[in-house]
Amino acid sequence: MENPQTIISRLKFIGRIKIGEKINTHGTFVQPDHFVTAISRTFWHQDNRGNAYSYISETVTKSFDLLNQYRNSSKETERLMLRNILADLKQAKVGILNLKITYAKDAKFCCDLDTLIQNM
């Protein structure tokens, strides 16, 4: 399993995605939805919706793995982590919904995101 801090950081990153932003999964940064971004994502910082979905889906899955790990813990610090991860998952939902708005014209991608949200 990945380092818990890495998973939590990625989850927080997803929660900060705004409407009109696309994510670059290789460098973990956002890019505005603009023609320059399209060129950049095609040639320099190659990325696509499939990569974005995999990044988000894997992060959510690993976050739930952490929740399961911390759920039965008797350590107060891990119980606090549990509450924090739940809050981060709630915020990540907002970021995912923002991506849905950004990619509103891509019905398949939006359906994939809807399914992910339902599973959350």
N, C-alpha and C positions, 0 to 999 in steps of 0.2 A: 504494500500500500504506500502511496505517496505520503510525504510529510504532511501532517495535519495542517500546519501553517500555510503550506502551498495551496491546499484544497480550500481552506477558508479564505485566503486571499483571492483566489480565482472566483469564489462565490460572491465575495464583496464586489469584485470587478464587474461581474454580470449584473449585479444590482444597481450599478451606476450608469448603465447604458441608457442613453437618452434617445428620444424619438429623432430619427434622421441620422443616427450614428450606426456605422458598421464596425464590426470588431475584426481586428487582425489577430488571429490566434497564435501566430508565430512569435510576434513581439509583444503580445498582450497589451494592445493599445486600441483606441477607437479612432475612426476616421469619419469625417462628414460624408454624407451622401451627396457626392458631387462628381462631375465628369473627370476631374483630376484624380479623384479617388478610384474611379473605375479603371483608369489607365494604370495607376499605381498598383492596384490589386491584381491587375492582369500581368504586368511586367516586372515590377520591382519587389513588391511585398506580396507575392502570390498567395492569394487566399480566396475562399469562396464560401457560399452558404452551407455547403456540406461540411466543411471544416468547422464553421461556426456552430452548426448543430452538434457535431461530435464533441466539440470543446464544452459546450453547455451541458449536454446530456451526461458526459463523463463526470463533469464537476458535480452535477446534482446527484448522480449515483454514488459517487465517493462521499458526498456530504451525508447522504443517508447511511452509508456504512459507518461514518464517524458517529452519527446519532445512535446507531445500534450499539456501538462500542461504549459510548458514554452513558447510555440509558440505564444500565444496571450498576453503574459505578457508585461506590460509597464515598468517593473523594469529592469534597465540595468544589474543588477547582474544575473537575470534569463535569459536575452537575451544572456549573456556571457556563462551561463551554457548550453544553447541550442547549441551554436557553439562548445563548448567543448565536449558535448555528441555526436554530429555529427562526430567529429574527432575521438572520442573513438570507435564509431560504425564502422568507416572505418578501424581502426586498428584491431578491433575485427574480421572483415572479414579476415584479414591476418592470425590471430590465428586459425580461423575455417578452412581456406584453408590448414594450416599446419597440423591440425588434419586429414584432408582428406588424406594427403600424408602419415601420420603415419598409418592410418587404410585403406590404399589403397586396401587391399585384401578383405575388407568387403563391398561388393557392396551396400547392403541395407543401412548401416550406411552412406556411402558416398552420396547416393541418398537423404537421409534425410538431410544431411548437405547442399547439393546443393539446395534443396527446401528452406531451411532456408535462405541461401544466396540470392536466388531469391526474397524471401519475404522482405528481408532487402532493 
